[in-house]
Amino acid sequence: QVQVVESGGGLVQAGGSLRLSCAASGSIFRIDLMGWYRQAPGMQRETVATITRSGTATYAASVKGRFTIARDDAANTMYLQMNNLKPEDTAVYYCNARGLYMSRSPFNSWGQGTQVTVSS
């Protein structure tokens, strides 16, 4: 089993910053894609940012220029640097990791979610 653990959420004022982290562990051969997803009250879950094994990053239009996604492959860890936060960024943020087990079978694992609240 591959376990994914998020950290870094919290409450900040508009214009502030947070850095989310997501660490994957278990019988991992490689991670092919990691991504951040969020769900706000009354809203559909949306993709915030993803990064492929090749290093290609994608961002939702609403966060482009403010958020940066990065990977540390040696640590099987992904980060989301969130700058100039806005109240509309308030949501539960979820981490997802896809890849291959050591057996070369695929995995697709989700974290428990971390709350980000932006005031004002």
Backbone as CSV, one residue per row, in Angstrom:
resi,resn,N_x,N_y,N_z,CA_x,CA_y,CA_z,C_x,C_y,C_z
1,GLN,0.831,-1.178,0.000,0.000,0.000,0.000,0.879,1.246,0.000
2,VAL,0.451,2.264,-0.729,1.122,3.547,-0.754,0.312,4.518,0.093
3,GLN,0.985,5.150,1.034,0.346,6.113,1.908,0.762,7.523,1.519
4,VAL,-0.196,8.442,1.527,0.043,9.832,1.187,-0.383,10.684,2.372
5,VAL,0.501,11.564,2.820,0.240,12.403,3.982,0.498,13.854,3.624
6,GLU,-0.501,14.701,3.839,-0.389,16.127,3.584,-0.118,16.881,4.884
7,SER,0.505,18.029,4.739,0.691,18.922,5.867,0.827,20.342,5.347
8,GLY,0.676,21.308,6.232,0.913,22.693,5.898,-0.309,23.579,5.816
9,GLY,-1.488,23.009,5.917,-2.685,23.824,5.873,-2.825,24.687,7.111
10,GLY,-3.740,25.629,7.038,-3.961,26.516,8.160,-4.823,27.690,7.781
11,LEU,-4.833,28.674,8.655,-5.610,29.897,8.475,-4.655,31.058,8.274
12,VAL,-4.867,31.794,7.194,-4.039,32.955,6.896,-4.920,34.091,6.414
13,GLN,-4.391,35.289,6.496,-5.079,36.445,5.958,-4.832,36.578,4.465
14,ALA,-5.765,37.221,3.787,-5.594,37.466,2.360,-4.258,38.146,2.099
15,GLY,-3.599,37.687,1.053,-2.280,38.190,0.722,-1.145,37.401,1.332
16,GLY,-1.456,36.522,2.252,-0.437,35.718,2.895,-0.061,34.503,2.091
17,SER,0.796,33.681,2.683,1.332,32.510,1.999,1.249,31.276,2.872
18,LEU,1.139,30.141,2.225,1.238,28.841,2.859,2.013,27.916,1.945
19,ARG,2.659,26.943,2.538,3.351,25.916,1.775,2.825,24.557,2.199
20,LEU,2.166,23.880,1.284,1.659,22.548,1.531,2.691,21.516,1.095
21,SER,2.742,20.424,1.811,3.610,19.329,1.430,2.821,18.034,1.407
22,CYS,3.283,17.109,0.597,2.649,15.812,0.434,3.750,14.778,0.315
23,ALA,3.793,13.859,1.247,4.814,12.820,1.262,4.173,11.468,0.997
24,ALA,4.699,10.763,0.031,4.235,9.423,-0.300,5.230,8.397,0.203
25,SER,4.722,7.315,0.739,5.587,6.258,1.237,4.957,4.904,0.962
26,GLY,5.783,3.893,0.988,5.320,2.542,0.740,6.180,1.858,-0.292
27,SER,5.612,0.845,-0.895,6.345,0.033,-1.865,6.307,0.700,-3.236
28,ILE,7.037,1.805,-3.347,6.998,2.650,-4.538,8.205,2.384,-5.415
29,PHE,7.946,2.096,-6.667,9.006,2.054,-7.656,9.242,3.444,-8.236
30,ARG,8.180,4.094,-8.643,8.287,5.453,-9.134,6.920,6.119,-9.055
31,ILE,6.939,7.443,-8.975,5.733,8.252,-9.031,5.691,8.941,-10.386
32,ASP,4.592,8.771,-11.095,4.456,9.329,-12.434,3.756,10.678,-12.442
33,LEU,2.827,10.872,-11.544,2.106,12.129,-11.481,1.695,12.398,-10.050
34,MET,1.854,13.627,-9.627,1.331,14.081,-8.354,0.525,15.348,-8.604
35,GLY,-0.500,15.531,-7.810,-1.336,16.698,-8.006,-2.018,17.141,-6.737
36,TRP,-2.424,18.398,-6.754,-3.220,18.989,-5.688,-4.613,19.283,-6.224
37,TYR,-5.601,18.942,-5.439,-6.995,19.148,-5.770,-7.666,19.805,-4.578
38,ARG,-8.713,20.570,-4.826,-9.384,21.227,-3.720,-10.891,21.208,-3.914
39,GLN,-11.581,21.281,-2.801,-13.023,21.325,-2.822,-13.496,22.333,-1.786
40,ALA,-14.205,23.342,-2.259,-14.798,24.348,-1.404,-16.263,24.010,-1.175
41,PRO,-16.854,24.529,-0.105,-18.260,24.246,0.160,-19.149,24.609,-1.026
42,GLY,-20.008,23.682,-1.417,-20.924,23.907,-2.511,-20.303,23.857,-3.883
43,MET,-19.030,23.504,-3.969,-18.326,23.509,-5.240,-17.848,22.109,-5.600
44,GLN,-17.708,21.877,-6.874,-17.137,20.636,-7.373,-15.639,20.606,-7.085
45,ARG,-15.116,19.423,-6.845,-13.683,19.303,-6.681,-12.979,19.731,-7.965
46,GLU,-11.919,20.494,-7.814,-11.201,20.979,-8.972,-9.716,20.690,-8.850
47,THR,-9.101,20.577,-9.986,-7.663,20.429,-10.040,-7.001,21.777,-9.811
48,VAL,-6.059,21.817,-8.890,-5.312,23.036,-8.603,-4.022,23.064,-9.405
49,ALA,-3.244,22.009,-9.293,-1.969,21.925,-9.983,-1.538,20.477,-10.046
50,THR,-0.851,20.117,-11.107,-0.294,18.781,-11.247,1.127,18.887,-11.764
51,ILE,1.897,17.850,-11.511,3.249,17.784,-12.052,3.530,16.345,-12.434
52,THR,4.007,16.163,-13.647,4.282,14.830,-14.161,5.687,14.395,-13.802
53,ARG,5.966,13.130,-14.057,7.297,12.613,-13.810,8.337,13.335,-14.656
54,SER,7.935,13.782,-15.836,8.844,14.510,-16.700,9.053,15.958,-16.262
55,GLY,8.291,16.416,-15.281,8.450,17.760,-14.773,7.487,18.782,-15.321
56,THR,6.555,18.363,-16.146,5.576,19.278,-16.705,4.523,19.627,-15.664
57,ALA,4.359,20.906,-15.412,3.398,21.384,-14.423,2.210,22.033,-15.106
58,THR,1.044,21.837,-14.532,-0.162,22.513,-14.984,-0.814,23.190,-13.798
59,TYR,-1.530,24.286,-14.071,-2.181,25.055,-13.029,-3.574,25.459,-13.466
60,ALA,-4.466,25.493,-12.514,-5.754,26.108,-12.761,-5.549,27.592,-13.045
61,ALA,-6.379,28.132,-13.927,-6.236,29.542,-14.277,-6.335,30.444,-13.052
62,SER,-7.142,30.047,-12.084,-7.363,30.877,-10.915,-6.147,30.989,-10.004
63,VAL,-5.190,30.078,-10.138,-4.016,30.097,-9.268,-2.729,30.374,-10.020
64,LYS,-2.778,30.392,-11.324,-1.565,30.592,-12.114,-0.928,31.934,-11.757
65,GLY,0.362,31.894,-11.547,1.091,33.080,-11.164,1.182,33.285,-9.672
66,ARG,0.366,32.575,-8.906,0.388,32.683,-7.452,0.885,31.417,-6.779
67,PHE,0.565,30.269,-7.357,0.946,28.984,-6.785,2.060,28.364,-7.616
68,THR,2.918,27.612,-6.955,3.976,26.884,-7.627,4.029,25.465,-7.088
69,ILE,4.033,24.491,-7.989,4.119,23.097,-7.606,5.529,22.599,-7.891
70,ALA,6.030,21.742,-7.023,7.371,21.206,-7.190,7.431,19.792,-6.633
71,ARG,8.397,19.027,-7.105,8.609,17.663,-6.636,10.025,17.483,-6.135
72,ASP,10.161,16.637,-5.136,11.449,16.160,-4.676,11.395,14.647,-4.828
73,ASP,11.887,14.159,-5.949,11.738,12.736,-6.259,12.472,11.847,-5.256
74,ALA,13.605,12.309,-4.775,14.368,11.514,-3.821,13.586,11.264,-2.543
75,ALA,12.732,12.201,-2.186,11.943,12.084,-0.967,10.498,11.687,-1.233
76,ASN,10.154,11.449,-2.486,8.769,11.155,-2.870,7.810,12.177,-2.276
77,THR,8.185,13.428,-2.419,7.457,14.516,-1.799,7.104,15.576,-2.835
78,MET,5.939,16.175,-2.663,5.470,17.241,-3.528,5.118,18.434,-2.662
79,TYR,5.328,19.621,-3.202,5.050,20.852,-2.489,4.144,21.744,-3.323
80,LEU,3.371,22.530,-2.637,2.584,23.571,-3.277,2.827,24.863,-2.521
81,GLN,3.579,25.760,-3.135,3.808,27.074,-2.566,2.667,27.976,-2.993
82,MET,1.946,28.486,-2.030,0.752,29.280,-2.271,1.017,30.702,-1.792
83,ASN,1.117,31.627,-2.732,1.377,33.020,-2.417,0.180,33.879,-2.786
84,ASN,0.133,35.057,-2.190,-0.951,36.000,-2.450,-2.308,35.321,-2.359
85,LEU,-2.518,34.639,-1.261,-3.750,33.878,-1.086,-4.963,34.791,-1.046
86,LYS,-6.047,34.280,-1.584,-7.308,34.993,-1.658,-8.387,34.213,-0.918
87,PRO,-9.428,34.892,-0.452,-10.498,34.163,0.228,-11.079,33.027,-0.610
88,GLU,-11.136,33.191,-1.913,-11.671,32.143,-2.763,-10.770,30.918,-2.862
89,ASP,-9.579,30.984,-2.290,-8.720,29.808,-2.201,-9.112,28.903,-1.033
90,THR,-10.004,29.363,-0.196,-10.435,28.569,0.947,-11.063,27.264,0.478
91,ALA,-10.544,26.154,0.962,-11.012,24.834,0.548,-10.253,23.774,1.321
92,VAL,-10.716,22.548,1.186,-9.931,21.404,1.615,-9.059,20.986,0.445
93,TYR,-7.773,20.895,0.687,-6.818,20.547,-0.351,-6.391,19.093,-0.189
94,TYR,-6.419,18.363,-1.288,-6.095,16.948,-1.296,-4.901,16.688,-2.200
95,CYS,-4.056,15.800,-1.763,-2.917,15.367,-2.547,-3.214,14.010,-3.175
96,ASN,-2.771,13.830,-4.393,-2.887,12.552,-5.082,-1.552,12.179,-5.703
97,ALA,-1.227,10.905,-5.626,-0.022,10.390,-6.258,-0.360,9.154,-7.063
98,ARG,0.117,9.117,-8.284,-0.016,7.955,-9.155,1.368,7.459,-9.526
99,GLY,1.475,6.156,-9.643,2.761,5.615,-10.037,2.728,4.116,-10.104
100,LEU,3.892,3.526,-9.890,4.049,2.082,-9.965,4.575,1.537,-8.653
101,TYR,3.980,0.449,-8.211,4.549,-0.316,-7.125,5.859,-0.958,-7.575
102,MET,6.598,-1.465,-6.605,7.812,-2.190,-6.946,7.520,-3.367,-7.867
103,SER,6.326,-3.929,-7.761,5.896,-5.008,-8.636,5.592,-4.539,-10.049
104,ARG,5.589,-3.215,-10.249,5.274,-2.558,-11.512,3.774,-2.457,-11.765
105,SER,2.973,-2.860,-10.808,1.547,-2.606,-10.887,1.270,-1.155,-10.499
106,PRO,0.222,-0.546,-11.054,-0.038,0.872,-10.778,-0.715,1.104,-9.430
107,PHE,-0.460,2.290,-8.862,-1.195,2.724,-7.695,-1.752,4.123,-7.930
108,ASN,-2.748,4.460,-7.174,-3.390,5.766,-7.229,-3.881,6.060,-5.814
109,SER,-3.165,6.908,-5.101,-3.409,7.109,-3.680,-3.735,8.563,-3.371
110,TRP,-4.639,8.743,-2.429,-5.082,10.061,-1.984,-4.736,10.296,-0.525
111,GLY,-4.437,11.530,-0.212,-4.256,11.931,1.159,-5.580,12.227,1.828
112,GLN,-5.500,12.580,3.101,-6.699,12.789,3.900,-7.303,14.176,3.722
113,GLY,-6.569,15.081,3.140,-7.014,16.449,2.967,-6.522,17.350,4.081
114,THR,-6.258,18.592,3.735,-5.851,19.585,4.716,-6.606,20.882,4.440
115,GLN,-7.092,21.496,5.496,-7.925,22.684,5.366,-7.067,23.925,5.187
116,VAL,-7.397,24.704,4.177,-6.802,26.013,3.969,-7.923,27.042,4.065
117,THR,-7.766,27.987,4.967,-8.755,29.036,5.157,-8.075,30.389,5.018
118,VAL,-8.612,31.224,4.147,-8.067,32.550,3.896,-9.119,33.565,4.305
119,SER,-8.785,34.400,5.253,-9.724,35.372,5.799,-9.615,36.718,5.086
120,SER,-10.677,37.502,5.251,-10.817,38.858,4.709,-10.991,38.876,3.199
